[in-house]
């Protein structure tokens, strides 16, 4: 993989550190960490796209849809207290933005 993957790995690690330091319920923290480990991992995304290319014309759109749905399901595991802060909502938005940037970068390479 190209050298830019190091930047995205750093983003993933930074997101996991933020999740650990946020006041979240155990279940929501676990689900959010799983999402980050899957969808902000450049190696996982690249491998998934390569596998899906065999069966789908546009694997990028497919994985984008999967990531969005998985994040929605992840949010369902949040408690009312987890969702009471605008910080977590902004963080989730940034996670999705980071994923889309990663996906665009993989598509361009």
URBEL-V415231 format. One record per pair of residues at least 12 apart in sequence whose ideal C-beta (glycine too) atoms are under 8 Angstrom apart, sorted by the first residue. I is the first residue (numbers start at 1). J is the second residue. Records with the same first field share a line. If there is no record, write none. Layout:
I: J ; J
This chain:
1: 42 ; 43 ; 46
2: 109
4: 105 ; 109
5: 42 ; 43
8: 40 ; 42 ; 98 ; 102 ; 105
9: 41 ; 42
11: 40 ; 98 ; 102
12: 36 ; 37 ; 40 ; 41
15: 36 ; 40 ; 95 ; 98
16: 33 ; 36 ; 37
18: 91
19: 32 ; 33 ; 36
22: 87 ; 88 ; 91
23: 81
24: 78 ; 82 ; 88
25: 77 ; 78 ; 79 ; 81 ; 82
27: 77
28: 74 ; 77 ; 78 ; 79 ; 82
30: 77
31: 73 ; 74 ; 77
32: 74
34: 74
35: 67 ; 70 ; 71 ; 74 ; 95
36: 95
38: 70
39: 67 ; 70 ; 71 ; 95 ; 99 ; 102
40: 95 ; 98 ; 99 ; 102
42: 102 ; 105 ; 106
45: 63 ; 102 ; 103 ; 106
46: 106
48: 63
49: 63 ; 106
60: 103 ; 106 ; 107
63: 103
64: 99 ; 100 ; 103
67: 96 ; 99
68: 96
71: 92 ; 95 ; 96
75: 92
